[in-house]
Amino acid sequence: MAGRRAAHPDVELHHEVVRGHPVQVLTQASAHALGLIVGTRGRGGFTGMMLGSVSQGVLHHAQCPVITVPHPEHIQQRSR
């Protein structure tokens, strides 16, 4: 993140290590967030399977908007 932080010094960034189940931890964080960004590997063959269990859990329980971002390899495979 150091390179990104140097390129965008006006963006406030905080790092925090949290223990617990990812869905529970992210859902709790969503109560105080403007939005959550969640990565997904997108290994499923159908649209409904594009999200993993964490992404789906966060989408169902978050208290703020959620953006899912596919893994870069998956984007390249779909464009072929």
C-alpha positions in Angstrom: 0.0 0.0 0.0 3.0 2.3 0.4 3.1 3.1 -3.4 -0.6 3.8 -3.5 -0.4 6.0 -0.4 2.5 8.0 -1.9 0.5 8.5 -5.1 -2.6 9.6 -3.3 -1.5 11.4 -0.1 -4.9 13.1 0.4 -6.7 9.7 0.9 -6.9 8.7 4.5 -6.0 5.0 5.0 -6.1 2.9 8.1 -4.7 -0.7 8.6 -6.1 -3.0 11.2 -5.7 -6.7 11.8 -8.9 -8.2 13.2 -9.6 -11.8 14.2 -12.9 -13.6 13.6 -15.0 -15.0 10.8 -14.7 -12.7 7.8 -18.5 -12.3 7.3 -19.0 -11.4 10.9 -16.1 -9.0 11.1 -17.0 -7.3 7.8 -20.6 -7.0 8.8 -19.7 -5.4 12.1 -17.4 -3.0 10.2 -20.2 -2.1 7.8 -22.2 -0.5 10.6 -19.7 2.4 10.6 -18.7 2.4 6.9 -19.8 4.3 3.9 -19.1 1.2 1.8 -17.3 -2.2 1.7 -15.2 -3.5 -1.2 -14.9 -7.3 -1.2 -12.8 -9.3 -3.6 -14.1 -12.5 -5.2 -12.3 -15.2 -7.1 -15.3 -15.9 -9.4 -14.6 -19.6 -10.0 -18.3 -20.6 -10.6 -19.6 -21.3 -14.1 -22.9 -19.5 -13.6 -23.6 -15.9 -12.6 -25.1 -16.9 -9.3 -21.9 -18.8 -8.4 -19.6 -15.9 -9.2 -19.4 -15.0 -5.5 -17.8 -17.0 -2.7 -19.4 -17.6 0.7 -17.8 -14.5 2.2 -18.9 -12.2 -0.6 -22.5 -13.6 -0.4 -22.6 -13.4 3.4 -21.4 -9.8 3.4 -23.9 -8.8 0.6 -26.8 -10.3 2.7 -25.8 -8.8 6.1 -23.9 -5.6 5.5 -25.4 -2.3 6.7 -23.8 -0.3 3.9 -23.3 -0.6 0.1 -21.1 -3.4 -1.0 -18.9 -3.5 -4.1 -17.6 -6.9 -5.3 -14.4 -6.9 -7.4 -13.5 -10.0 -9.4 -10.0 -11.5 -9.4 -8.0 -10.1 -12.3 -7.4 -13.6 -13.8 -11.1 -14.2 -14.0 -11.6 -11.0 -15.9 -9.0 -12.0 -18.5 -10.5 -15.5 -18.9 -14.0 -14.1 -19.6 -12.7 -11.7 -22.2 -11.2 -14.5 -24.3 
